[in-house]
């Protein structure tokens, strides 16, 4: 009866002695070049020779036939969608997060892809433990044959050794970088053979607390790739801080694929084994590892003696059910996704509900309107309308006097706006910058650091040139449509416009700083509307003027003797014209208050809307785009953690 196949040393031969003998094999810890076969080492070449030249009547050697490997068939669970969501999450986040933050998630995706390409009929289980815990003895007991060396010399196991119960596990062992000379088969057909273990690939690891750094590195590397782990502890080291702080506590989320075995109970008297086992469960609970008790999912904890065989039957039974379920690989990958999601939580989970609400948008529009001077522009438009009404409905003598006064001013009828003082220019630009900072801080409030920074950068970048754009907007707006309504507002306004001559042209006396600090005229461009009743007022004023002229000429004619004496009638006619003219002007001024106010409000509204549209296109839309991107990755993150038992 053959205990092991011929990929490695014979029974009782140490891996080290076999390694010395096999000089043609690959270096320790390096995977063979060809996946799917074990073509390394002297024994593999001998097997190839036997297969090429079989003896007459001999059956073909099953050990050298290409194994029938079943590709990984994912279950109907949520692992596939979670991996897809994690892949999309990493892709959407590369422009916002650094490589270090996404490194673990990328590693999980790579390892998941590699594992899902390999056999699903096999479950790779590693046996890990501290020096002298008896893990090699447990490994040999499960295999039913002496495979891994045991002894008093420490460390005994220098490299991972694998034992596969069925064919087709070459790809999995290649992934673990276990060379062919360290791959074994269990005792076939012996009393300890168990059909339930078919599909098991057992790996004996070096000591995790070995004095050799290379041994510890191999343990860490293999533990990141196997489907499940059997931690072997002994009564002396079960509470070792190195075990709990370095392995069990960080791997608490992998409880469903974890076995914790208290070995060497034959050394404990009476009920001491139960007491130690209870204390071990307490420590695992403090580590945050769920325990699989009363039908709940979690780590399997048991006690046994690999040397005497006590408790080994229970371990075989539990391990057999675990292997036959064929869900260990999916559970391992799901736990890896949970761990990656837990590390990413600080950069994806926001505090509160960040975003751009209607109130924030309105406040931003109000600040921009204040910076561009929409209120002052509306007031200037109202004054302009009332002045035009006064010019149209006023007495000719008053209009002539105003024109005469305007001709005496330097610069003629149109005076350019004077530059605004430096302090006013600075204040105008600061209002725009303050508005941008306020809306960016409000939108980023509660966001994780990288996304908050992205929102602020989008706002600052969009605000470049915003004051100048608002000034240009203020200069362009202000034309009046065909019904006499303004199509836009003015600049910062606030300056008091001068008077106009008979032609209705406006004289500008002062200017104020716009959003960028550049002085604007403070006037509404275009001609204000001319209501129809102004024509009646002009006709009334003309009538009053004619009465004054007629009465005056009548009086002069009586004085020079052209007309018969009678001063009362011409005096009354002239008085009616003199009193009626100002009365008509006052009546028009009263009637113009309502339309002038509406005209100013319309000018302010349109300039406010234009400034808000400019700010929305340059600042709010980029900020909203960043928030949409964050919501997209947040949805992917929710999908990743949706079926998690460790991430909330």
C-alpha positions in Angstrom: 0.0 0.0 0.0 1.4 3.3 -1.0 1.1 6.1 1.5 2.1 9.0 -0.7 2.4 9.6 -4.4 5.8 10.2 -6.0 5.7 14.0 -6.2 7.8 14.2 -3.0 10.0 12.3 -0.6 9.0 8.9 0.7 7.7 8.1 4.1 9.9 9.3 6.8 12.0 11.5 4.5 12.2 15.1 5.5 11.4 17.9 3.1 14.9 19.3 3.7 16.6 16.1 2.7 14.5 15.7 -0.3 15.2 19.3 -1.3 18.9 18.6 -1.0 18.5 15.6 -3.2 16.3 17.4 -5.8 18.7 19.9 -7.2 16.8 20.4 -10.5 13.6 21.5 -9.0 12.5 25.2 -8.6 13.7 27.3 -5.7 11.8 27.1 -2.5 8.7 29.3 -2.4 8.6 29.8 -6.2 5.7 28.4 -8.2 6.4 26.1 -11.2 6.4 27.7 -14.5 3.7 25.4 -16.0 0.3 25.6 -14.4 -1.7 22.4 -14.2 1.2 19.9 -13.8 4.0 19.1 -11.4 6.9 18.9 -13.8 9.6 19.7 -11.3 11.9 17.3 -9.5 13.5 14.0 -10.3 10.5 11.9 -9.4 8.3 13.9 -11.7 10.7 13.1 -14.6 10.7 9.4 -13.7 6.9 9.5 -13.8 7.0 11.1 -17.2 9.4 8.3 -18.4 7.1 5.6 -17.1 4.2 7.2 -18.9 6.1 7.4 -22.1 7.3 3.8 -22.0 4.8 1.7 -20.0 5.3 -1.9 -19.3 3.3 -4.4 -21.3 -0.1 -4.9 -19.8 0.4 -2.2 -17.2 -2.4 0.2 -16.5 -1.7 3.8 -17.4 -0.4 5.9 -14.5 -3.2 8.0 -13.2 -0.7 10.3 -11.5 0.7 11.7 -14.7 -2.6 12.2 -16.6 -3.8 15.8 -16.8 -6.2 16.3 -14.0 -9.8 17.1 -14.8 -10.2 20.5 -13.2 -13.6 22.0 -12.7 -13.6 25.8 -13.1 -14.9 27.8 -10.3 -18.7 28.0 -10.4 -20.0 30.8 -8.2 -23.1 30.2 -6.2 -26.2 32.2 -6.6 -25.3 34.3 -3.6 -24.3 38.0 -3.6 -20.6 37.5 -4.0 -20.6 38.2 -7.8 -22.6 41.5 -7.5 -20.4 42.6 -4.6 -17.2 42.0 -6.5 -18.6 43.8 -9.5 -19.6 46.7 -7.3 -16.2 46.8 -5.7 -14.6 46.9 -9.1 -16.8 49.8 -10.2 -16.1 51.5 -6.9 -12.3 51.3 -7.4 -12.7 52.5 -11.0 -14.8 55.5 -10.1 -12.5 56.4 -7.2 -9.1 56.3 -8.9 -9.3 60.0 -9.8 -10.2 61.0 -6.2 -8.4 58.6 -3.9 -4.7 57.7 -3.8 -3.3 54.3 -4.7 -2.5 53.4 -1.1 -6.2 53.8 -0.1 -7.4 51.5 -2.9 -4.5 49.0 -2.7 -6.3 46.5 -0.5 -9.4 46.6 -2.6 -7.4 46.1 -5.7 -5.6 43.1 -4.1 -8.9 41.5 -3.1 -10.2 41.9 -6.7 -7.1 40.3 -8.1 -7.1 37.4 -5.7 -10.8 36.9 -6.2 -10.3 36.8 -10.0 -7.4 34.3 -9.6 -9.4 32.0 -7.2 -12.5 32.0 -9.3 -10.6 30.8 -12.3 -9.4 27.7 -10.4 -11.1 24.6 -9.2 -14.3 24.8 -7.1 -14.2 21.1 -6.2 -11.3 21.7 -3.8 -11.1 23.5 -0.5 -7.7 24.7 0.5 -7.3 24.6 4.3 -4.1 25.8 6.0 -2.9 24.5 9.4 -1.3 27.4 11.3 0.1 27.6 14.8 2.9 28.6 17.0 6.2 26.7 17.7 5.5 23.4 19.4 1.7 23.6 19.1 1.5 20.2 17.3 0.2 21.4 14.0 2.5 19.0 12.0 1.3 16.1 14.2 -2.3 17.2 13.4 -1.5 17.4 9.7 -0.1 13.9 9.7 -3.0 12.5 11.7 -5.5 13.9 9.2 -3.5 12.5 6.3 -3.1 9.2 8.0 0.5 9.1 7.1 3.8 10.7 8.2 4.2 13.6 5.7 5.4 16.6 7.7 8.3 16.1 10.1 7.8 16.3 13.8 10.4 16.5 16.5 12.0 18.5 19.2 14.1 20.7 16.9 12.6 24.1 16.3 11.5 25.2 13.9 10.6 21.8 12.3 8.5 23.0 9.3 10.6 25.2 7.1 8.3 25.5 4.1 4.6 24.9 3.4 3.7 21.3 2.6 0.5 20.3 0.9 -1.6 17.2 0.9 -4.4 16.9 -1.6 -7.1 14.2 -1.3 -8.1 14.4 -5.0 -6.5 15.3 -8.3 -6.9 18.6 -10.0 -5.5 20.9 -7.3 -2.3 21.7 -9.2 -3.5 25.2 -10.1 -4.4 26.0 -6.5 -1.0 24.8 -5.3 0.8 26.8 -8.0 -1.1 29.9 -6.7 0.3 29.1 -3.2 3.8 28.7 -4.8 4.2 25.2 -3.3 6.6 23.3 -5.4 5.9 19.8 -6.6 8.4 18.1 -4.3 6.3 19.4 -1.3 3.0 18.1 -2.6 1.7 14.9 -1.1 -1.3 12.5 -1.1 -2.9 11.0 2.0 -3.0 7.3 2.8 -5.4 5.7 0.3 -7.8 3.1 1.6 -6.5 3.1 5.2 -8.7 2.9 8.3 -8.6 6.6 8.6 -9.7 7.3 5.0 -12.8 9.5 4.8 -14.8 10.1 1.7 -16.1 13.4 3.1 -12.6 14.8 2.9 -12.5 14.3 -0.9 -11.6 17.7 -2.3 -9.6 18.8 0.7 -6.2 20.4 0.1 -4.4 20.6 3.4 -1.4 22.9 3.9 1.0 22.6 6.8 2.6 26.1 7.4 5.8 27.1 9.2 5.5 28.5 12.7 3.9 32.0 12.7 6.2 33.0 15.7 9.3 31.5 14.2 12.6 33.2 14.8 13.2 33.0 11.0 11.7 36.0 9.3 11.3 34.1 6.1 9.0 31.6 7.8 6.7 34.3 9.1 6.6 35.9 5.7 5.5 32.6 4.2 2.8 32.2 6.7 1.4 35.6 6.0 1.5 35.1 2.3 -0.3 31.7 2.3 -2.9 32.8 4.9 -4.0 35.5 2.4 -4.7 32.9 -0.3 -6.2 29.8 1.4 -9.9 29.2 1.7 -9.9 28.4 5.4 -7.5 28.2 8.4 -7.2 25.7 11.3 -5.4 27.5 14.1 -3.7 25.0 16.4 -3.1 26.3 19.9 -1.7 24.5 23.0 -2.5 24.9 26.7 0.6 27.0 27.2 0.3 29.5 24.3 -3.4 29.8 23.6 -3.5 33.3 25.1 -0.3 34.4 23.3 -0.6 38.1 22.4 1.3 37.6 19.1 -1.5 35.1 18.0 -4.4 37.3 19.0 -3.2 40.7 18.1 -1.5 39.8 14.8 -3.9 37.2 13.4 -7.1 36.4 15.2 -8.2 39.9 16.0 -7.5 41.3 12.4 -9.2 38.2 10.9 -12.2 38.3 13.2 -14.4 38.9 10.1 -13.2 35.6 8.7 -14.8 33.6 11.5 -16.9 31.4 9.2 -13.8 29.9 7.6 -11.8 29.7 10.9 -11.2 26.6 13.1 -9.5 27.1 16.4 -8.3 23.8 17.8 -6.9 23.4 21.3 -4.4 20.6 20.9 -2.5 18.5 23.5 -5.4 18.1 25.9 -3.9 14.8 26.9 -1.4 16.9 29.0 -4.3 18.4 31.0 -5.6 16.6 34.1 -9.3 16.2 34.9 -11.6 19.0 33.7 -8.8 21.4 33.0 -9.3 21.0 29.2 -12.8 22.4 29.5 -11.6 25.3 31.6 -8.9 26.2 29.1 -11.4 25.8 26.2 -13.8 28.1 27.9 -11.1 30.7 28.5 -10.1 30.4 24.8 -13.7 31.1 23.8 -13.6 34.2 26.0 -10.4 35.4 24.4 -11.9 34.9 20.9 -15.0 36.8 21.9 -12.9 39.7 23.1 -11.1 39.6 19.7 -14.5 40.2 18.1 -14.6 36.8 16.5 -18.1 35.2 16.3 -18.3 31.7 17.6 -20.3 29.1 15.7 -22.4 27.9 18.6 -26.1 26.9 18.7 -26.4 26.9 14.9 -25.1 30.4 14.5 -22.4 31.1 11.9 -18.9 31.6 13.2 -15.6 30.1 14.1 -15.5 26.4 15.1 -13.7 25.9 18.5 -12.9 22.4 19.7 -10.3 20.5 21.8 -8.4 17.4 20.8 -5.2 15.5 21.0 -3.5 14.8 17.7 -1.0 12.5 19.4 -3.5 10.2 21.1 -6.3 10.7 18.5 -8.8 12.0 21.1 -11.3 14.4 19.4 -9.9 13.7 15.9 -13.0 12.0 14.8 -15.1 15.1 15.6 -12.6 17.3 13.7 -12.8 14.9 10.6 -16.6 15.0 10.7 -16.7 18.8 11.0 -14.0 19.3 8.4 -15.7 16.9 6.1 -19.0 18.7 6.2 -17.2 22.0 5.6 -15.4 20.6 2.6 -18.4 19.0 1.0 -20.4 22.3 1.2 -17.9 23.8 -1.3 -18.6 27.3 -0.1 -15.3 28.0 1.7 -13.8 29.9 -1.2 -16.8 32.1 -1.6 -17.0 32.7 2.2 -13.3 33.6 2.2 -13.7 36.0 -0.7 -16.8 37.5 0.9 -14.9 38.1 4.1 -12.0 39.7 2.2 -14.5 42.0 0.5 -15.9 42.8 4.0 -12.4 43.7 5.3 -11.7 45.9 2.3 -15.0 47.6 2.7 -14.3 48.2 6.4 -11.0 49.9 5.5 -12.7 52.0 2.9 -15.5 53.1 5.1 -13.9 56.4 6.3 -13.5 57.6 2.7 -17.0 56.7 1.5 -19.4 57.1 4.4 -20.5 60.7 5.1 -21.8 62.1 8.3 -25.3 63.5 7.8 -26.7 64.4 4.3 -24.3 66.6 2.4 -25.4 68.3 -0.8 -26.7 71.4 -2.4 -30.1 72.2 -1.1 -32.5 74.9 -2.4 -31.7 77.1 0.6 -27.9 77.0 -0.2 -28.6 77.8 -3.9 -30.8 80.7 -3.0 -28.2 82.1 -0.5 -25.5 81.8 -3.1 -27.6 83.6 -5.7 -28.4 86.3 -3.2 -24.7 86.8 -2.5 -23.8 87.0 -6.1 -26.7 89.5 -6.7 -25.3 91.6 -3.9 -21.8 91.4 -5.4 -23.0 92.4 -8.8 -25.1 95.2 -7.4 -28.5 94.0 -8.5 -30.4 95.9 -5.8 -28.6 99.1 -6.6 -29.2 98.5 -10.3 -32.9 98.2 -9.7 -33.0 101.4 -7.7 -31.1 103.2 -10.5 -33.6 101.8 -13.0 -36.5 103.1 -11.0 -34.9 106.5 -10.7 -34.2 106.5 -14.4 -37.8 105.8 -15.2 -39.1 108.5 -12.9 -36.6 111.0 -14.3 -37.8 110.2 -17.8 -41.4 110.6 -16.7 -40.5 114.0 -15.2 -38.7 115.0 -18.4 -41.6 113.9 -20.6 -44.3 115.4 -18.4 -42.5 118.4 -17.0 -42.9 122.0 -18.0 -40.8 123.2 -21.0 -39.2 126.0 -18.9 -37.9 123.5 -16.3 -36.6 121.1 -19.0 -34.8 124.1 -20.7 -33.2 125.0 -17.3 -32.0 121.5 -16.7 -30.4 121.3 -20.2 -28.7 124.6 -19.6 -27.3 123.3 -16.3 -26.0 120.1 -17.9 -24.1 122.0 -20.6 -22.2 123.8 -18.0 -20.7 120.6 -16.5 -17.3 119.3 -17.7 -17.4 116.5 -20.2 -20.6 117.4 -21.9 -23.8 115.3 -21.6 -22.2 112.0 -21.0 -19.6 111.8 -18.1 -17.8 108.5 -17.7 -18.0 106.7 -14.4 -15.2 107.5 -12.0 -13.2 104.5 -10.8 -14.3 103.0 -7.5 -12.1 103.5 -4.4 -9.6 100.6 -3.8 -11.4 99.5 -0.6 -14.7 99.2 -2.5 -13.0 97.2 -5.2 -11.5 94.8 -2.7 -14.9 94.4 -0.9 -16.7 93.6 -4.1 -14.2 90.8 -5.1 -14.2 89.5 -1.5 -18.0 89.2 -1.6 -17.8 86.8 -4.6 -15.0 84.8 -3.0 -16.9 84.6 0.2 -20.0 83.4 -1.6 -18.0 80.6 -3.3 -16.4 79.5 -0.1 -19.7 79.4 1.7 -21.5 77.3 -0.8 -18.5 74.9 -1.2 -18.2 74.5 2.6 -21.9 73.9 2.9 -21.9 71.3 0.1 -18.8 69.5 1.5 -20.0 69.5 5.1 -20.0 65.9 6.3 -18.3 64.5 3.3 -15.3 62.2 3.7 -12.0 64.1 3.4 -11.1 63.3 -0.3 -14.6 64.0 -1.6 -14.9 67.2 0.4 -11.6 68.3 -1.0 -12.8 67.5 -4.5 -15.9 69.6 -4.0 -13.9 72.6 -2.8 -11.5 72.3 -5.7 -14.3 72.2 -8.2 -15.8 75.3 -6.6 -12.5 77.2 -6.5 -11.7 76.2 -10.1 -15.1 77.3 -11.3 -14.8 80.6 -9.4 -11.7 81.6 -11.4 -12.8 84.6 -13.5 -16.3 84.7 -12.0 -16.0 88.4 -10.8 -15.0 89.4 -14.3 -17.7 87.3 -15.9 -20.3 89.0 -13.6 -19.0 92.5 -14.6 -19.2 91.6 -18.3 -22.7 90.3 -17.7 -23.7 93.6 -16.0 -22.3 95.6 -18.9 -24.2 93.5 -21.5 -27.6 93.5 -19.7 -30.0 96.4 -19.5 -31.7 96.6 -23.0 -35.4 97.1 -23.0 -37.8 94.9 -25.0 -40.5 96.1 -27.3 -43.1 96.4 -24.5 -40.9 98.7 -22.4 -39.5 96.0 -20.0 -35.8 95.8 -19.3 -34.0 92.6 -20.5 -31.4 92.9 -17.9 -30.1 94.9 -15.0 -27.2 97.2 -14.7 -23.8 97.2 -13.0 -23.3 97.7 -9.4 -25.5 100.7 -9.4 -25.7 102.9 -6.4 -24.3 105.9 -8.2 -26.7 108.8 -8.7 -27.3 109.4 -12.4 -27.3 113.0 -13.6 -29.9 114.7 -15.6 -30.6 114.6 -19.3 -31.0 117.1 -22.1 -34.0 117.5 -24.2 -33.1 114.5 -26.2 -33.4 112.2 -23.2 -29.8 111.1 -23.0 -28.6 110.3 -19.6 -25.8 112.0 -17.8 -23.9 109.7 -15.4 -22.3 111.4 -12.4 -20.7 108.6 -10.5 -19.7 104.9 -10.8 -19.3 102.1 -8.3 -17.3 98.9 -8.2 -18.8 95.8 -9.7 -18.0 92.2 -8.7 -14.4 92.4 -9.9 -13.9 95.9 -8.5 -14.2 97.6 -12.0 -16.4 100.6 -11.9 -19.8 100.4 -13.7 -22.0 103.3 -14.7 -24.8 102.6 -12.4 -27.4 103.0 -15.1 -29.8 100.8 -16.9 -28.8 100.5 -20.6 -31.4 101.3 -23.3 -34.3 103.7 -23.1 -36.9 103.2 -20.4 -40.4 102.6 -21.6 -42.7 105.5 -22.7 -46.3 104.8 -21.6 -49.1 106.0 -23.8 -50.5 108.4 -21.2 -47.2 110.4 -21.4 -48.5 111.7 -24.8 -51.6 113.0 -23.1 -49.4 114.6 -20.4 -47.2 116.2 -23.1 -50.3 117.5 -24.9 -51.6 119.0 -21.5 -48.2 120.6 -20.9 -48.2 122.1 -24.4 -51.7 123.4 -23.7 -50.6 124.9 -20.5 -47.6 126.5 -22.2 -49.8 127.9 -25.0 -52.1 129.4 -22.3 -49.2 131.1 -20.7 -48.0 132.5 -24.0 -51.5 133.5 -25.1 -52.2 135.2 -21.8 -48.9 136.9 -21.8 -49.3 138.2 -25.3 -52.8 139.4 -24.5 -51.5 141.3 -21.5 -48.7 142.9 -23.6 -51.3 143.8 -26.3 -53.4 145.6 -23.7 -50.4 147.4 -22.4 -49.3 148.7 -25.8 -52.9 149.5 -26.7 -53.6 146.9 -29.3 -56.3 145.3 -27.3 -59.0 146.9 -25.2 -58.1 147.2 -21.5 -59.2 144.4 -19.3 -56.4 142.7 -17.4 -58.5 140.2 -15.5 -59.2 137.8 -18.3 -55.7 137.5 -19.8 -54.3 137.4 -16.3 -56.6 134.5 -15.5 -55.6 132.7 -18.7 -51.9 133.2 -18.0 -52.3 132.1 -14.4 -54.1 128.9 -15.5 -51.2 128.1 -17.7 -48.6 128.9 -15.0 -50.4 126.8 -12.4 -51.6 124.1 -14.7 -48.1 123.2 -15.9 -46.7 122.2 -12.5 -50.0 120.6 -11.6 -49.8 118.3 -14.6 -46.1 117.6 -13.8 -47.0 116.7 -10.2 -49.9 114.5 -11.3 -47.6 112.6 -13.7 -45.0 112.1 -11.0 -47.6 110.6 -8.7 -48.8 108.4 -11.5 -45.3 107.3 -12.4 -44.4 105.9 -9.0 -46.0 102.5 -9.5 -44.7 101.8 -13.0 -41.2 103.1 -12.0 -41.1 100.7 -9.0 -42.1 97.8 -11.2 -39.6 98.7 -13.8 -36.8 98.8 -11.1 -37.9 95.5 -9.7 -37.9 93.9 -13.1 -34.4 95.2 -13.7 -33.2 93.9 -10.4 -34.8 90.5 -11.0 -33.3 90.0 -14.4 -29.8 91.0 -13.3 -30.2 88.7 -10.3 -31.3 85.8 -12.5 -28.4 86.5 -14.9 -25.9 86.5 -12.1 -27.4 83.4 -10.6 -27.2 81.6 -14.0 -23.5 82.6 -14.3 -22.7 81.3 -10.8 -24.7 78.2 -11.4 -22.8 77.4 -14.6 -19.4 78.1 -13.2 -19.7 77.0 -9.6 -22.9 75.1 -8.7 -22.9 72.7 -11.7 -19.3 71.5 -11.1 -20.0 71.1 -7.4 -23.2 69.2 -8.2 -21.2 67.0 -10.6 -18.8 66.1 -7.8 -21.7 65.3 -5.5 -23.3 63.1 -8.1 -20.0 61.2 -8.5 -19.8 60.8 -4.7 -23.4 59.5 -4.7 -22.5 57.0 -7.4 -19.6 55.6 -5.5 -21.6 55.6 -2.3 -24.2 53.5 -4.1 -21.5 51.1 -5.2 -20.2 51.0 -1.6 -23.6 50.2 -0.3 -23.8 47.3 -2.7 -20.5 46.1 -1.6 -21.6 46.1 2.1 -25.2 45.2 1.5 -24.8 41.5 2.5 -21.9 42.0 4.8 -22.0 40.7 8.4 -19.1 42.9 9.5 -19.4 46.3 7.8 -22.3 48.7 8.7 
